[in-house]
């Protein structure tokens, strides 16, 4: 045989001829698939709250009048006693808003005249979800009596326990109620009444005046919903 190939440094035979590099396998990592981007989910606009609600005494019934919303269904609820109405636009659960008042058609619900001193209502718009709208109340209080005009003042007999009165004043017709938009509104306390010797009349005659008894509950002023003949006067 021929001579042995020269040994390498570590005693292994030295490589001869063409150089052959060892190719190490490389691991192949597949690229991650692109993330699935979902289109934004379209959420329904919240229902429009009903902007106004009027509670109008009508004999032994209460007419609850409102403007129907452009979409959805409006319902009037009589709130549980002592519960304040939610702010307009507040999401609500109608099941927790007390008694549903019977609807008489779009924009009108009718309730029986309540026996409680203060009864509050709220109109709710339902369209998928539900939001509170305007509120109104019926307040039943002993009325002002013995109303008379003398010496440029109004004088009357105060009901027991009443310390505040709202006077609604109109020149053209009798005020329709404590929220009459055509009437001027004045509030007088029993203390101011005693100091002035009555309610000073500063408006020019002729005048139609209606006085509404008031009470306070939980810091809120509540005005009687009606003024009978004993609490009304026409001054020419």
VOPAGU-2260 file (C-alpha; in pm, 1 decimal, decimal comma):
REM VOPAGU-2260
SITE   aa  ch    i         X         Y         Z
SITE  UNK   A    0       0,0       0,0       0,0
SITE  UNK   A    1      94,4     363,1     -36,1
SITE  UNK   A    2     196,3     598,0     238,9
SITE  UNK   A    3     -72,4     688,4     499,2
SITE  UNK   A    4    -216,3    1035,6     473,8
SITE  UNK   A    5     -63,3    1281,0     709,4
SITE  UNK   A    6    -237,9    1308,4    1040,9
SITE  UNK   A    7    -410,0    1626,3    1150,0
SITE  UNK   A    8    -352,2    1803,2    1479,5
SITE  UNK   A    9    -601,7    1585,9    1659,8
SITE  UNK   A   10    -467,5    1264,6    1509,6
SITE  UNK   A   11    -746,9    1236,5    1250,5
SITE  UNK   A   12    -644,1    1196,5     888,7
SITE  UNK   A   13    -604,6    1527,3     714,7
SITE  UNK   A   14    -848,0    1600,3     430,3
SITE  UNK   A   15    -701,1    1573,6      83,5
SITE  UNK   A   16    -831,7    1671,1    -255,7
SITE  UNK   A   17   -1128,6    1903,3    -307,7
SITE  UNK   A   18   -1268,1    2070,4       5,1
SITE  UNK   A   19   -1612,9    1947,4      97,4
SITE  UNK   A   20   -1789,4    2166,8     348,1
SITE  UNK   A   21   -2046,2    2011,5     570,5
SITE  UNK   A   22   -2392,0    2159,8     508,5
SITE  UNK   A   23   -2587,9    2187,1     829,0
SITE  UNK   A   24   -2965,8    2155,1     794,2
SITE  UNK   A   25   -3152,7    2470,3     880,5
SITE  UNK   A   26   -3490,4    2465,2    1044,4
SITE  UNK   A   27   -3765,2    2613,5     828,1
SITE  UNK   A   28   -4027,7    2818,6    1019,8
SITE  UNK   A   29   -4335,7    2897,5     820,0
SITE  UNK   A   30   -4440,3    3261,2     850,0
SITE  UNK   A   31   -4745,1    3322,2    1066,9
SITE  UNK   A   32   -5061,6    3378,2     871,5
SITE  UNK   A   33   -5177,6    3738,1     875,1
SITE  UNK   A   34   -5404,7    3826,4    1164,4
SITE  UNK   A   35   -5772,8    3812,9    1080,0
SITE  UNK   A   36   -5898,4    4170,3    1095,8
SITE  UNK   A   37   -6269,1    4186,8    1154,1
SITE  UNK   A   38   -6465,6    4484,4    1029,1
SITE  UNK   A   39   -6595,8    4707,2    1306,4
SITE  UNK   A   40   -6926,0    4589,7    1443,7
SITE  UNK   A   41   -7198,6    4837,6    1370,2
SITE  UNK   A   42   -7380,9    4925,9    1690,0
SITE  UNK   A   43   -7735,2    5060,6    1679,0
SITE  UNK   A   44   -7780,3    5419,5    1781,4
SITE  UNK   A   45   -7949,9    5454,0    2119,2
SITE  UNK   A   46   -8318,5    5542,4    2110,1
SITE  UNK   A   47   -8414,7    5908,0    2108,3
SITE  UNK   A   48   -8550,9    6023,4    2446,8
SITE  UNK   A   49   -8892,0    6188,9    2434,8
SITE  UNK   A   50   -8828,7    6557,1    2520,4
SITE  UNK   A   51   -9157,7    6646,1    2691,1
SITE  UNK   A   52   -9434,6    6486,7    2894,5
SITE  UNK   A   53   -9744,1    6664,2    3026,8
SITE  UNK   A   54   -9964,5    6522,2    3302,8
SITE  UNK   A   55  -10307,5    6682,0    3264,8
SITE  UNK   A   56  -10589,3    6616,9    3513,6
SITE  UNK   A   57  -10909,5    6525,6    3330,6
SITE  UNK   A   58  -11189,2    6449,5    3574,1
SITE  UNK   A   59  -11098,5    6126,3    3748,2
SITE  UNK   A   60  -10829,8    6047,5    3492,5
SITE  UNK   A   61  -10481,3    6171,4    3409,7
SITE  UNK   A   62  -10395,7    6234,4    3045,3
SITE  UNK   A   63  -10023,4    6185,7    2982,0
SITE  UNK   A   64   -9940,0    6361,3    2656,7
SITE  UNK   A   65   -9609,6    6346,2    2467,4
SITE  UNK   A   66   -9468,7    6367,0    2115,6
SITE  UNK   A   67   -9401,9    6017,2    1977,2
SITE  UNK   A   68   -9032,6    5953,0    1895,5
SITE  UNK   A   69   -8923,0    5925,8    1529,5
SITE  UNK   A   70   -8830,9    5559,5    1580,8
SITE  UNK   A   71   -8911,7    5298,5    1839,1
SITE  UNK   A   72   -9200,7    5281,7    2082,4
SITE  UNK   A   73   -9274,3    5524,6    2365,8
SITE  UNK   A   74   -9431,5    5400,1    2688,5
SITE  UNK   A   75   -9532,2    5587,9    3002,2
SITE  UNK   A   76   -9455,1    5436,9    3342,4
SITE  UNK   A   77   -9591,1    5537,1    3682,0
SITE  UNK   A   78   -9288,6    5527,3    3909,3
SITE  UNK   A   79   -9290,7    5348,5    4245,5
SITE  UNK   A   80   -9376,6    5579,1    4538,1
SITE  UNK   A   81   -9081,2    5788,2    4651,7
SITE  UNK   A   82   -8865,5    5709,4    4347,3
SITE  UNK   A   83   -8725,8    6009,4    4160,2
SITE  UNK   A   84   -8743,4    5994,4    3779,8
SITE  UNK   A   85   -8420,5    5910,2    3593,8
SITE  UNK   A   86   -8252,3    6186,0    3395,3
SITE  UNK   A   87   -8351,7    6205,4    3027,5
SITE  UNK   A   88   -8122,9    5992,0    2810,0
SITE  UNK   A   89   -8040,5    5748,1    3090,2
SITE  UNK   A   90   -8044,6    5378,4    2989,4
SITE  UNK   A   91   -8314,8    5204,1    3192,3
SITE  UNK   A   92   -8474,2    4866,9    3250,2
SITE  UNK   A   93   -8847,9    4921,1    3190,0
SITE  UNK   A   94   -8929,6    4625,2    3413,0
SITE  UNK   A   95   -8802,4    4823,9    3710,9
SITE  UNK   A   96   -8986,5    5146,2    3638,2
SITE  UNK   A   97   -9313,2    5065,1    3807,9
SITE  UNK   A   98   -9654,4    5036,8    3646,6
SITE  UNK   A   99   -9699,7    5063,6    3269,7
SITE  UNK   A  100   -9976,1    5317,5    3201,7
SITE  UNK   A  101  -10228,7    5205,2    2937,1
SITE  UNK   A  102  -10168,1    5360,4    2596,6
SITE  UNK   A  103  -10458,0    5522,3    2413,0
SITE  UNK   A  104  -10263,5    5568,1    2090,6
SITE  UNK   A  105   -9947,7    5745,9    1972,5
SITE  UNK   A  106   -9859,7    6026,9    2210,1
SITE  UNK   A  107  -10124,7    5954,9    2473,9
SITE  UNK   A  108  -10151,4    5735,3    2782,8
SITE  UNK   A  109  -10430,1    5756,8    3041,5
SITE  UNK   A  110  -10408,3    5671,7    3411,0
SITE  UNK   A  111  -10663,2    5683,6    3691,5
SITE  UNK   A  112  -10635,8    5980,1    3928,2
SITE  UNK   A  113  -10391,6    5862,9    4196,0
SITE  UNK   A  114  -10468,6    5878,4    4565,9
SITE  UNK   A  115  -10109,5    5959,4    4665,6
SITE  UNK   A  116   -9997,8    6316,8    4729,2
SITE  UNK   A  117   -9715,7    6289,4    4473,4
SITE  UNK   A  118   -9724,5    6054,8    4173,2
SITE  UNK   A  119   -9443,2    6070,3    3918,1
SITE  UNK   A  120   -9436,1    5947,8    3560,1
SITE  UNK   A  121   -9161,4    5897,5    3302,3
SITE  UNK   A  122   -9187,4    5828,9    2930,1
SITE  UNK   A  123   -8947,1    5563,7    2798,1
SITE  UNK   A  124   -8837,6    5506,6    2438,8
SITE  UNK   A  125   -8779,9    5140,0    2350,1
SITE  UNK   A  126   -8591,0    5038,4    2036,0
SITE  UNK   A  127   -8374,9    4740,1    2117,7
SITE  UNK   A  128   -8254,8    4914,6    2432,6
SITE  UNK   A  129   -8454,9    5161,5    2640,3
SITE  UNK   A  130   -8383,8    5517,4    2754,1
SITE  UNK   A  131   -8570,6    5749,7    2985,7
SITE  UNK   A  132   -8725,8    6064,6    2848,2
SITE  UNK   A  133   -8912,1    6350,7    3010,6
SITE  UNK   A  134   -9097,5    6315,8    3338,4
SITE  UNK   A  135   -9408,8    6470,9    3487,1
SITE  UNK   A  136   -9596,3    6451,8    3813,4
SITE  UNK   A  137   -9943,4    6477,0    3959,7
SITE  UNK   A  138   -9954,5    6648,8    4298,9
SITE  UNK   A  139  -10273,5    6645,9    4505,7
SITE  UNK   A  140  -10271,8    6903,1    4787,4
SITE  UNK   A  141  -10531,6    7096,8    4988,5
SITE  UNK   A  142  -10603,8    7413,4    4789,2
SITE  UNK   A  143  -10580,0    7784,2    4863,7
SITE  UNK   A  144  -10911,5    7930,0    4981,8
SITE  UNK   A  145  -11073,9    8269,4    5023,8
SITE  UNK   A  146  -10862,8    8438,2    4756,3
SITE  UNK   A  147  -10932,4    8810,2    4720,8
SITE  UNK   A  148  -10767,9    9122,7    4581,4
SITE  UNK   A  149  -10742,9    9445,2    4782,9
SITE  UNK   A  150  -10504,1    9741,3    4801,4
SITE  UNK   A  151  -10288,3    9607,5    4518,8
SITE  UNK   A  152  -10238,1    9273,4    4693,0
SITE  UNK   A  153  -10374,1    8922,7    4687,5
SITE  UNK   A  154  -10472,3    8767,3    5019,5
SITE  UNK   A  155  -10592,6    8418,4    5096,7
SITE  UNK   A  156  -10624,5    8144,0    5356,5
SITE  UNK   A  157  -10328,2    7908,8    5359,7
SITE  UNK   A  158  -10391,6    7531,8    5382,9
SITE  UNK   A  159  -10255,7    7361,9    5696,4
SITE  UNK   A  160   -9885,9    7281,8    5661,8
SITE  UNK   A  161   -9843,8    7477,9    5337,2
SITE  UNK   A  162   -9555,8    7728,9    5341,8
SITE  UNK   A  163   -9508,8    7802,3    4969,3
SITE  UNK   A  164   -9745,5    7895,3    4688,1
SITE  UNK   A  165   -9691,1    7930,4    4313,2
SITE  UNK   A  166   -9891,0    8209,3    4145,8
SITE  UNK   A  167   -9953,2    8183,6    3771,3
SITE  UNK   A  168  -10053,8    8515,5    3614,0
SITE  UNK   A  169  -10193,7    8583,0    3265,8
SITE  UNK   A  170  -10351,1    8888,7    3107,2
SITE  UNK   A  171  -10549,3    8719,5    2831,1
SITE  UNK   A  172  -10700,8    8407,5    2990,8
SITE  UNK   A  173  -10709,5    8193,0    3300,7
SITE  UNK   A  174  -10387,0    7994,7    3354,6
SITE  UNK   A  175  -10425,9    7635,8    3244,6
SITE  UNK   A  176  -10202,7    7492,9    3516,4
SITE  UNK   A  177   -9875,8    7532,5    3707,2
SITE  UNK   A  178   -9673,1    7483,3    3386,9
SITE  UNK   A  179   -9872,4    7714,8    3158,7
SITE  UNK   A  180   -9609,8    7850,1    2914,1
SITE  UNK   A  181   -9818,9    8162,3    2846,0
SITE  UNK   A  182   -9833,0    8266,1    3211,9
SITE  UNK   A  183   -9584,8    8444,6    3435,1
SITE  UNK   A  184   -9481,4    8236,0    3733,8
SITE  UNK   A  185   -9420,9    8375,7    4081,5
SITE  UNK   A  186   -9344,7    8191,1    4405,3
SITE  UNK   A  187   -9425,0    8331,5    4748,8
SITE  UNK   A  188   -9344,4    8192,9    5091,9
SITE  UNK   A  189   -9562,5    8239,6    5395,5
SITE  UNK   A  190   -9284,4    8451,7    5550,2
SITE  UNK   A  191   -9277,8    8694,2    5254,9
SITE  UNK   A  192   -9658,0    8696,0    5256,1
SITE  UNK   A  193   -9662,3    8809,5    5619,8
SITE  UNK   A  194   -9395,4    9075,6    5561,5
SITE  UNK   A  195   -9574,6    9224,2    5258,0
SITE  UNK   A  196   -9925,6    9176,8    5390,8
SITE  UNK   A  197  -10010,5    8954,7    5093,0
SITE  UNK   A  198   -9880,2    8902,6    4741,1
SITE  UNK   A  199   -9801,9    9238,5    4580,8
SITE  UNK   A  200   -9948,0    9275,6    4232,5
SITE  UNK   A  201   -9693,4    9439,9    4005,5
SITE  UNK   A  202   -9855,4    9349,6    3672,5
SITE  UNK   A  203  -10095,1    9577,0    3487,4
SITE  UNK   A  204  -10460,6    9479,1    3485,1
SITE  UNK   A  205  -10663,1    9300,2    3363,4
SITE  UNK   A  206  -10520,9    8986,9    3521,5
SITE  UNK   A  207  -10613,5    8624,0    3564,4
SITE  UNK   A  208  -10440,3    8463,6    3864,7
SITE  UNK   A  209  -10432,7    8101,6    3980,7
SITE  UNK   A  210  -10263,1    7992,1    4303,8
SITE  UNK   A  211  -10116,3    7645,3    4346,6
SITE  UNK   A  212  -10025,7    7497,7    4684,9
SITE  UNK   A  213   -9676,6    7349,3    4723,4
SITE  UNK   A  214   -9497,5    7093,5    4933,1
SITE  UNK   A  215   -9137,8    6974,2    4958,1
SITE  UNK   A  216   -9011,1    6617,2    4956,1
SITE  UNK   A  217   -8644,7    6509,8    4962,1
SITE  UNK   A  218   -8544,1    6870,8    4894,4
SITE  UNK   A  219   -8762,4    6902,5    4582,5
SITE  UNK   A  220   -9048,4    7147,4    4541,5
SITE  UNK   A  221   -9373,6    6986,9    4426,0
SITE  UNK   A  222   -9655,6    7208,6    4298,7
SITE  UNK   A  223  -10023,3    7111,0    4309,6
SITE  UNK   A  224  -10151,4    7006,6    3968,9
SITE  UNK   A  225  -10482,9    7190,1    4002,5
SITE  UNK   A  226  -10616,5    7519,5    4134,4
SITE  UNK   A  227  -10991,3    7509,1    4202,4
SITE  UNK   A  228  -11223,9    7806,9    4180,4
SITE  UNK   A  229  -11139,9    7906,8    4539,0
SITE  UNK   A  230  -10777,5    7961,3    4428,5
SITE  UNK   A  231  -10853,6    8164,8    4113,8
SITE  UNK   A  232  -10940,3    8526,9    4057,1
SITE  UNK   A  233  -10991,7    8769,9    3770,1
SITE  UNK   A  234  -10888,8    9131,0    3829,7
SITE  UNK   A  235  -11013,8    9398,9    3590,4
